[in-house]
Amino acid sequence: MDLKHLINNLVTAVIVIDVDLRLCYANAAAEQLLGIGSHRLTEHSLADNFQLLGVSTELLSNALRDNQGITVNTAPLVTLDNQHHTVDITLTPLEQDQGLGLLELRQVDQQRRIHQQLTLDAQQQAAQYLVRNLAHEIKNPLGGLRGAAQLLSKELQDPELNEFTDMIIEQADRLRNLVDRLLGPQKPTEHTQHNIHEVIQKVLKLVTMTLPENIQLKQDYDPSIPDIDMDPEQLQQAVLNIVQNAIQALEHEDPEFKGAVVIKTRTQHQVTIGTQRHKLVIALSIIDNGPGIKAELMDTLFYPMVTGRDQGSGLGLSIAHNFARLHGGRIDCDSKPGLTEFTILLPIDTK
């Protein structure tokens, strides 16, 4: 059995350090957690690979010199790219290699996020079941209402009165479209191989035509991401909904305000989605520098009919979440004033 391959499949970040805190080895989970490749990690000392770690490097070095182990629970970790994590830290001296230690960083926030995702999925499925049943009940009388208006329009002698029947038909069609969106696909459609960047570029072409002058679109792609099985129209709609939300969040009364929407793609290793763990996933992030999402909306953000805008329908994020789910993926959201990031995670078949 290949020991290196085995360690690279661990969820826990594993780093081997010496008494001078030089890195001798880092597994794939450590690369993902710190956001740095293993070659760059081993070229620098431990302290140069993060902004903050909730245990002093001096304490780690002294523990290795004294051949002692250390355990620190729920310690903060801030990476060089300003990602905040909570980790359990364990340092274990290696008996066969004097002066070397095994440093393990286990993400506590990841376990909490998995639990939150499972709870959210269960709650959202219940909400969608309720909304779908309600939508069915609305759709039947709506068809009768539209048909009656059409018949009435033919019987009217005064052409000016047709304005009112036309209004009834128009509003009935609008409601039918809304109901059809609520009754969107709940089962996977036929998937074929496509590149995620082609999907993104189609979205950017659509939004660029109506993009306000004070908002800039930026692209930060990983060109090595392989093609995946997908329904490109569904993923295009999912990305479009989130990008449009980001642009609308940047609408500002101050004409001097400069908004930016960044579309970034990366790969992540050993990611758990629902109850399934994936060796490799696409992480497609849509980031804006808007005011952020209200705290009271965060827990119900992907529910149908939930919106923070007066003119919003509350369906965009719900549809995006559903399309990600139909691809075996999920959507994460982190938001604070000045920075909102939605990340669509999609599994890559590595067989």
Disulfide bonds with the S-S distance in Angstrom:
none
